Amino acid sequence: MSRILVVEDDERTSEEIEAALADAAHRVERVATGRESILLAIAETFDAIILDRMLPGDVDGLGVLAALRAAGVQTPVLILSALSAVDERVRGLKAGGDDYLTKPFEFLELTARLDVLMKRRSGPIVATVLRVGDLELDLLRHVVRRAGDVVDLLPREYRLLEYLMQHAGQIVTRTMLFEEVWHYRYDEPTNLIDVHVSKLRRKIDQAGAASMIQTIRGSGYVLAAPK
């Protein structure tokens, strides 16, 4: 369930928007002034903001947008406005709005535009932890664990393991490793890859754990969970 902030000074319109969003399984917080919306949007987390362009007081919709973007708030904002001229729509988008809907509007279109905004902003989910069997590599903290125990790796060993885990279950050739991990062209025969893989294998297979890196003679290596 998404959490939506509705910034609208007209009570009836605000209530109708809340009802339409509730029907679409969204939770709604409503405020009527620009200053209230700025404080709330900075202090709390929302999935999207529906913002009236014309607000009472000294902070209008464009002022709210400027303040939020200056504060680093990147929540998607759908602007509502009776100002339908192209110049006004452009001003709203340039101020930091993500979409612009003119009044009067259909609530079906409002909810549809809102859903598109949230999907667009959320983007694809990016994994930050790689897991193969009981082997885990945290891409953010650069920590490797096998069966819960930390494995200390040198930078090159870490990068080698990361590449193997990204291609788990696939044959990774020496040429691929040389070019992707060492960033060199693989021109002449060398045992550099074999030496590093051997050291890495000993570290992640410590304490008698089953081997996870298999050598495929004449081809390369495969990292996979033990069967």
N, C-alpha and C positions, 0 to 999 in steps of 0.2 A: 504494500500500500504506500503510495507516494504522499509526501507532505507538501502542500501548496500554500504559499502566502498570497492572499488576495488583498490588494491595496486599491480600495474604491470608496469614495466618500458618499456616494448615493446608496443609502441603506437598502432600498428595494433591490437595486441591481446587485449589490453585494450578496444579499441573501439568496437571490436567484442563482448567482454563480456558485455559491456554496452548495446549494441543493443539486445543481447539475453535476458538480464535481463529486459530491457524495454518492450520487447514483452511479458514477464511474469508478467507485471504490477508492477515491482520494480523501485524505484528511486535510482539512482546511483551517487556516488561521486567518482572521480578518482584521484589518486596521483601516482607518479612514484618513490618515494624514501621512505626508511624506516623512516627517521626522520620526513618527512611530515606526514606519516601515524600515527606515535605515537602521534604527537601533535594534529592531527584531531580527532583520536579515543578517546583521553582523554578529549578533550574539548567538543565534541559533542556526541550525542547518535545515534548508528546504531543498526539495527536488526541482522546484520551479516557482517563479513569481509571476502573478498576473497584475500588471501595473497600469492604473488609470493615468492617462497623459495629463489631464487637468485636475489638479488637486488643490484644496484650499490651503491658505497660509503662504509662507514664503518659500516653500520647497515643492515644486511641481514634479511631474514624472521624470522629466529630463534631469532635474536636480538630484532626484533619488538615484537614477542610473549613474550619474557622474560620481556621486558619493560612494556607491557600492563598488563600482569598478576601481575607484581610487583606493578603496580599502582592501582590494584583492578578492572581493566576492564575485565569483564567476557563475553563480546560479543562473540558469536560463531565464530570460525575462520576455514575457509576451505583453506587449503594450496594447492597451485598449484606448481608443480615442474617437471623438466625434469629428476630429480634424482629419479629413480624408484626402486633402491635397497631396500630390506627389512629394512636394517639398517637405511637408510635415512628416510623411512616412520616412523619407530619407534622413531627416534630422533625428528621428527616433532611433533608427538603426545605427546611425553614426555615433550616437551618444552611448551605445552599448546594448541596445535592445536586440533580441534574437529574432523577433517576429513582430508584426504590427497588424492588428485587427480593428477595423473601423466599426463604430456604433451606427445604427443598431446591428446586431449580429445574431446568428443562430447558435444556440448552446452546443449543438452537435458539432459545428465547425470549431467552436472554442475548445472543446475537449479533444478533438482530433488534432488540432494544431499543437496543443499542449503535449499530447503523447509523442508527436513527431519531434518536438523540441527536446524532450527528455531522453528519447532514444538516441537522437543525434549527439547530444552532449555526453551521454554515458559512454558511447563507443564500445568497442570490443573489450571483453575482459582479458586482461593480460596476466598470465601466471607469474608469480614471483618466487615460487618454490618448485623445483623439479624433484620428482620422486620416481624411483625405480626400485620396486621391492622395498627393502628396509633401508635403502640408501636415499638420503635427502640432501639437496643442495639449495640453500637459501640465497637467491640472487641479490637481495637487498643487503643482507648482512655479511655475505661472503663466508658463510659457515656451512661446513659439510658434516653430516652425521651418518653413522652406520649403526643401525639398531639402537638409536638414541645417543650413542657415544660420539663425541666430537673427533673428527679426523683432521689433523693438522697438515695442510698442504702448502707447498710453495706456490707462488703466483702462476708459474707455467703449468704446474700440475693441476691447479684449480681450473685454469682455462681449458686444459685438455679434458678434464672430467666433465666440465660443463658442456663441451662440444659432444662428447660421447653420450651424455645423458639426453641432450637435445635430439639425438639420433638413435635413441635406445631401440634395440631390436633390429637395427639396420647394420649392414656391413659398411664400415668406415675405412676407406683406403688410406695408406700412408700419404699418398699425394694430397688427399683432402685435408688430413691433419697438418701436413707441412704448410699448405697454403692458407688454411683458416686459423690455425693456432699460432704458427710461427710467422705467417705472412711472407713466406719465401716460395719461390718456384721450386718444384721438386724435379731437379735435372739429373742429379747423380745419385747412385746408390749410397745410402748411409744408414747406420744403425741408431741414429739419434732418436728417432721415434720409438724404436724398440726399447731403448734404455729408459726413456721417460715413462713409457707404458708399464714396464716392469716395476719401476719404483712406485708408480701410482697403484698398481695392482697389490703390491705388498702392503701399502698403507690402508687401503680400503678393505682388504681381506684379513686384517690383523685379528688376533684372538681366535684363530681357527674358523673364521666365517667362510662360507662357501664363496668361491671365486665368481666375480660378476663380469670380468673382462676376458673374453675368449679370443684367442688368436685364430684367425682363419687363414691357414697356410696358403700363401700365394695371393691373398686378397687384402687382408687387413685385420680389423678387429670388430667385435660386436660386444656391446654392453647390454646385459639383460639380467633380469631377476633370476636367481637360481631356481631350478625346478625341483 
